[in-house]
Amino acid sequence: MALKGPISEKTDKPKDTKYVIRRLWAYFYQHKWMLSLAILLTVFSNMLALVGPMLSGYAIDAIEPGKGLVIFQKVFYYAGWMIAFYVASSVLSYLLAILMIKLSQKIVKRMREDLFSRLVELPVGYFDRNQAGDIISRISYDIDTVNTSLSTDIVQMLASVITVIGSFLMMMLISPELVLVILVTIPLSIFYTRYMSKKIKPLFRKRSARLGELNGFVEEMVSGQKTIKAYAAETSVMGRFDRLNSATVDAYYDAEYYGSITGPTVNFINNLSVSLVTVVGAILFLFGKMTLGNISSFIQYSRKFSGPINEAANIISELQSAAAAAERVFRLMDEQPEVGDKDNAVELMDIKGDVKLEGVSFGYVPDKLIIKNLFLHARPGSLTAIVGPTGAGKTTIINLLMRYYDVWDGNIFVDGLETRGVTRESLRKAYAMVLQDTWLFQGSIFDNIAYGKEAATLEEVVSAAKLVGIHSFIKRLPEGYQTIINEDGMNISKGQKQLLTIARAMLLDAKMLILDEATSNVDTRTEVKIQKAMRKLMEEKTCFVIAHRLSTIQGADNILVVDQGNVVEQGTHGARGWCKTLCHANPVPLSLPPCHSPLVTLLVTNYFTWISIGVSRCIVGA
């Protein structure tokens, strides 16, 4: 629940913009015909709109100021053509907008599919290192930002280019002299826009990063509300939220501030050019080198010429935001997926469940070993209990068995086959797993229990539910097995969620079973029922159990005591050797009897809780 890492004030330089454009172009190229049609619509729409100012000048020239005469026939003629061209341009613009919406949605849909596909392919270690909220932010906010840019900004940018080029050509036809006046201010606009573009790009990237951090923090705090309230940590959490929120607001302000001042500044420069055109145009009119219609048309074209430059400054700011968002999306897409199976990898078939670990060493970071030279042999149908203090490496062993991580040294064998030489899919399907942290999705109870087995029948689901003793509870629900569970199962208790996940594991036809504190959220009475059902489930299955409760491991065929990555002792519950080892490492409190009984030993070590009624009776008896 803690915030992962401090807020960094350093803003990394974004990747080369060409990289983002190249990646986006790959998506555009998949819809090249729609893109080609969009370009044609943009060209014709803007070309038709560029005819209007010229026709307007012709209409003005139908007025003879000195004589006070107006040739209405010409005025109406040119005005009619103006209306026709503007209507045609508007229709094409409307069709272009609809087309770009469809095109952008197709591209964004494919981007989300590619991004989610990559998420599924990423190793477990990636999710251990990154906040869920930041990942969700990339799928939702960042892709939405790209979508907005694709549907509007790119069209406007293309239209701006066409308008600028078309307006420049028309102004050259009307008066090359006045074009020289326009060219005085153009370099200033271009240099200023380029300068601001380089300044704004990293600011928008920083804005996206800050939002990702804020989303990650909020997601963690929302999921841990009960813990926050239990420790009365609201004030501390609010302080950390305010710090993150302030950093996000500052990042937004910097990006939006510099992005917003670009447009007005460029607009001011362009207005200076219009003022100069008006003065010089009046002088040319006095010398009879231009008509009023020419001056009017030229001023309209100059506005069309400078307008897109002004808009381009604003659009560039939005494109910088989209480029920063796209970069975050593509960076996630470029993450290395889980290492693929070897070319000669085989599938596990006719699994018996013989598991061996020979000299296994592993660590999550290069300079720190978690598991050191581990040897273990779990015979088919045996129950291996793994116990030890927090951080000893219990869950790491499970991660290695499932090949969430590959071992550094040594080998893991299943039925004589080294696990790195078999396909991950067949290996993981060989295990049924129940974790301490339950996971249920929004759907019916039937769907949640049948999640791991395709085409499971209602009879099979009911049978599994009966084995764990949850069938009667389900039948009391309004819709029975079709009752919809809220997201993360918030409308049922933790113990009931745990029972559903255990029923899910029971339904699988797996020869090996992993239980990671699977009964930690149920009461003693329910635990007794589950243990009885588990023993039946475990028949002829190789089982690995991470547990702290004595009742869970009491009947284990092999108890593996792990401490600081080493197996300090192995044996059964009745063995005396490892009892002495544990007592030596964990001295018995004076209030408890000496270590003369394995049962008492288990109760007084840090490895096991002693909260159940049965354990209490054993203590009294001892």
Residue pairs with C-beta under 8 A, 6 or more apart in sequence:
1 220
1 221
1 223
1 224
1 227
1 228
2 220
3 217
3 220
3 240
3 244
4 131
4 216
7 210
7 213
7 243
7 244
7 247
11 202
11 203
11 205
11 206
12 202
12 205
13 202
14 201
14 202
14 205
14 323
14 324
14 327
15 327
15 331
17 201
17 323
19 327
19 330
20 323
20 326
20 327
20 330
23 326
23 330
24 146
24 326
27 107
27 110
27 111
28 35
28 107
29 35
30 107
30 110
31 103
31 106
31 107
34 99
34 102
34 103
34 106
35 103
37 99
38 96
38 99
38 100
38 103
38 155
39 158
41 92
41 93
41 95
41 96
41 99
42 96
42 155
42 158
42 159
42 162
43 162
44 92
45 89
45 92
45 93
45 96
45 159
46 89
46 159
46 162
46 163
46 166
47 162
47 166
48 85
48 86
48 88
48 89
48 92
49 85
49 86
49 89
49 163
50 163
50 166
50 167
50 170
50 301
50 304
51 81
51 82
51 85
52 82
52 85
52 86
52 300
53 170
53 296
53 297
53 300
53 301
53 304
54 170
54 297
55 78
55 79
55 81
55 82
55 85
56 78
56 82
56 293
56 296
56 297
56 300
57 174
57 291
57 293
57 294
57 296
57 297
58 74
58 78
58 293
59 74
59 75
59 78
59 79
59 82
59 293
60 291
60 292
60 293
60 296
61 291
61 292
61 293
61 294
62 70
62 71
62 72
62 74
62 75
62 78
63 69
63 70
63 71
63 75
63 292
64 70
64 71
65 292
96 155
97 155
100 150
100 151
100 152
100 154
100 155
101 151
103 150
103 151
104 147
104 150
104 151
105 147
105 151
107 147
107 150
108 143
108 144
108 146
108 147
108 150
111 143
111 146
111 329
112 139
112 143
114 333
115 138
115 139
115 143
115 329
115 332
115 333
116 139
118 332
118 333
118 335
118 337
119 135
119 139
119 332
121 337
121 338
122 335
122 337
122 338
123 337
123 338
123 339
123 404
123 405
124 399
124 404
124 405
125 364
125 404
125 405
126 335
127 135
128 364
131 212
131 213
131 215
131 216
131 217
131 219
131 220
132 216
132 219
132 220
133 212
133 214
133 215
133 216
133 217
133 218
133 219
133 220
134 212
134 213
134 215
134 216
135 332
136 215
136 219
137 208
137 211
137 212
137 215
137 216
138 212
138 328
138 329
138 332
141 208
141 211
141 215
141 325
142 208
142 325
142 326
142 328
142 329
143 325
143 329
145 208
145 321
145 322
145 325
146 322
146 325
146 326
146 329
148 318
148 322
149 318
149 319
149 321
149 322
150 322
153 315
153 318
153 319
153 322
156 311
156 315
157 312
157 315
157 319
159 308
160 308
160 309
160 311
160 312
160 315
161 308
163 304
163 305
163 307
163 308
164 305
164 308
164 309
166 304
167 301
167 302
167 304
167 305
168 179
168 305
170 297
170 301
171 178
171 179
171 182
171 298
171 301
171 302
171 305
172 179
174 290
174 294
174 297
174 298
174 301
175 281
175 284
175 289
175 290
175 294
175 298
177 280
177 284
177 289
178 277
178 280
178 281
178 284
178 298
178 302
181 273
181 276
181 277
181 280
182 273
182 277
182 302
182 305
182 306
184 273
184 276
185 269
185 270
185 272
185 273
185 276
186 273
186 309
188 269
189 266
189 269
189 270
189 306
189 309
192 262
192 265
192 266
192 269
193 262
193 266
193 309
193 312
193 313
193 316
196 258
196 262
196 313
196 316
196 317
197 316
197 320
199 258
200 255
200 258
200 259
200 262
200 316
200 317
200 320
201 320
201 323
201 324
203 251
203 254
203 255
203 258
203 259
203 320
204 255
204 259
204 317
204 320
204 321
204 323
204 324
204 325
205 324
205 327
205 328
206 251
206 254
206 255
207 248
207 251
207 252
207 254
207 255
207 321
207 324
208 321
208 324
208 325
208 328
209 251
209 328
210 244
210 247
210 248
210 251
210 252
211 248
211 251
212 328
213 244
213 247
213 248
214 244
214 245
214 248
217 240
217 241
217 244
218 241
221 228
221 237
221 241
227 233
228 234
228 237
255 321
258 317
259 314
259 317
259 318
259 320
259 321
260 317
262 313
262 314
262 316
262 317
263 310
263 311
263 313
263 314
263 317
265 313
266 309
266 310
266 313
267 306
267 310
270 306
270 307
270 309
270 310
271 306
273 302
273 306
274 299
274 302
274 303
274 306
277 298
277 299
277 302
278 299
281 290
281 295
281 298
281 299
282 295
284 290
284 295
285 291
285 292
285 295
290 298
338 424
339 406
341 422
341 423
341 424
342 420
342 421
344 421
345 421
345 422
345 423
346 417
346 421
346 422
346 423
347 422
347 423
347 425
347 426
348 414
348 415
348 417
348 422
348 423
348 426
348 427
348 430
349 426
351 414
351 415
351 430
351 511
351 512
352 380
352 415
352 511
353 378
353 380
353 381
353 414
353 415
353 430
353 511
353 512
353 541
353 542
354 378
354 379
354 380
354 413
354 414
354 415
354 416
354 542
355 376
355 377
355 378
355 401
355 412
355 413
355 414
355 512
355 542
356 376
356 377
356 378
356 411
356 412
356 413
357 374
357 375
357 376
357 377
357 397
357 400
357 410
357 411
357 412
357 413
358 375
358 410
358 411
358 412
358 413
359 373
359 374
359 375
359 409
359 410
359 411
360 371
360 373
360 374
360 375
360 400
360 407
360 409
360 410
360 411
360 412
361 369
361 371
361 372
361 373
361 374
361 407
361 408
361 409
361 410
362 369
362 370
362 371
362 396
362 400
362 405
362 407
362 408
362 409
363 369
363 370
363 371
363 408
364 370
364 396
364 405
369 408
369 565
370 393
370 396
370 565
371 393
371 396
371 397
371 400
371 407
371 565
372 565
372 566
373 409
373 410
373 566
374 397
374 410
374 566
374 567
375 567
376 384
376 560
376 567
376 570
378 384
378 542
378 544
378 558
379 542
379 557
380 511
380 540
380 542
381 538
381 539
381 540
381 541
381 542
382 542
382 543
382 557
382 558
383 538
383 543
383 545
383 555
383 556
383 557
383 558
384 542
384 543
384 544
384 545
384 556
384 557
384 558
384 559
384 560
385 545
385 546
385 547
385 552
385 553
385 556
385 558
385 559
385 560
386 394
386 397
386 398
386 544
386 545
386 546
386 547
386 560
386 562
387 394
387 546
387 547
387 548
387 553
387 559
387 560
387 561
387 562
387 607
387 608
388 394
388 561
388 562
388 563
388 607
389 563
389 606
389 607
392 562
392 563
392 564
392 565
393 562
393 564
393 565
394 546
394 562
395 516
395 546
396 405
397 544
397 562
398 514
398 516
398 544
398 546
399 405
400 406
400 407
400 412
401 412
401 419
401 431
401 514
401 544
402 427
402 428
402 431
402 433
402 514
403 419
403 420
403 424
403 427
403 428
406 420
411 418
411 419
411 420
412 418
412 419
412 420
413 419
414 422
414 427
414 430
414 512
419 427
429 510
430 510
430 511
430 512
431 510
431 512
431 513
431 514
432 452
432 505
432 506
432 508
432 510
432 512
432 513
432 514
433 505
433 513
433 514
433 515
433 516
434 498
434 501
434 502
434 504
434 505
434 513
434 514
434 515
434 516
434 518
435 501
435 516
435 517
435 518
436 516
436 517
436 518
436 520
436 521
438 489
438 494
438 497
438 498
438 500
438 501
438 521
439 488
439 501
440 448
440 485
440 488
440 489
440 497
440 500
440 501
441 447
441 448
441 451
441 485
441 487
442 484
442 485
442 486
442 487
443 484
443 485
444 479
444 481
444 482
444 483
444 484
444 485
445 474
445 477
445 480
445 481
445 482
445 483
445 485
445 500
446 458
446 461
446 481
446 482
448 485
448 500
448 504
449 456
449 461
449 464
449 465
449 481
449 500
449 503
449 504
449 507
450 456
450 460
450 461
450 504
450 507
451 504
452 504
452 505
452 507
452 508
453 460
453 507
453 508
453 509
456 507
458 481
460 507
461 481
461 503
461 507
462 471
462 481
464 503
464 504
464 506
464 507
465 471
465 474
465 481
465 503
467 503
467 506
467 533
467 536
467 537
468 499
468 502
468 503
468 506
468 529
468 530
468 533
469 499
469 526
469 529
469 530
469 533
470 496
470 499
470 500
470 503
473 496
474 480
474 481
474 483
477 483
485 491
485 492
489 496
489 497
489 500
492 500
494 521
495 521
495 522
495 523
495 526
497 521
498 518
498 519
498 520
498 521
498 522
499 522
499 526
499 530
501 518
502 518
502 530
502 534
505 513
505 537
506 533
506 537
510 541
511 540
511 541
511 542
512 541
512 542
512 543
512 544
513 537
513 538
513 541
513 542
513 543
513 544
514 543
514 544
514 545
515 534
515 543
515 544
515 545
515 546
515 547
515 552
516 546
517 546
517 547
517 548
518 530
518 545
519 527
519 530
519 531
519 547
519 549
519 552
520 548
520 549
522 530
524 612
524 613
524 614
527 549
527 551
527 612
528 551
531 551
531 552
535 555
545 552
545 553
545 556
547 553
548 607
548 608
548 609
549 608
549 609
549 612
549 615
550 599
550 602
550 603
550 608
550 610
550 612
550 614
550 615
550 618
551 612
551 614
551 615
553 559
553 573
554 573
555 573
556 572
556 573
557 572
558 570
558 571
558 572
559 570
559 571
559 572
559 573
559 575
559 578
560 567
560 570
561 567
561 568
561 569
561 570
561 578
561 581
561 582
561 607
562 568
563 585
568 578
568 581
568 582
568 585
569 577
569 578
569 581
569 582
570 578
571 577
571 578
573 598
573 599
573 602
574 598
575 598
576 598
579 595
579 597
579 598
579 601
580 595
582 595
582 601
582 605
582 607
583 595
583 601
583 604
583 605
585 605
586 604
586 605
586 606
588 594
588 595
588 600
588 604
589 604
592 600
592 603
592 604
592 619
593 600
593 622
595 601
595 604
597 622
599 618
599 622
600 618
600 619
600 622
602 608
603 610
603 615
603 618
603 619
610 616
610 619
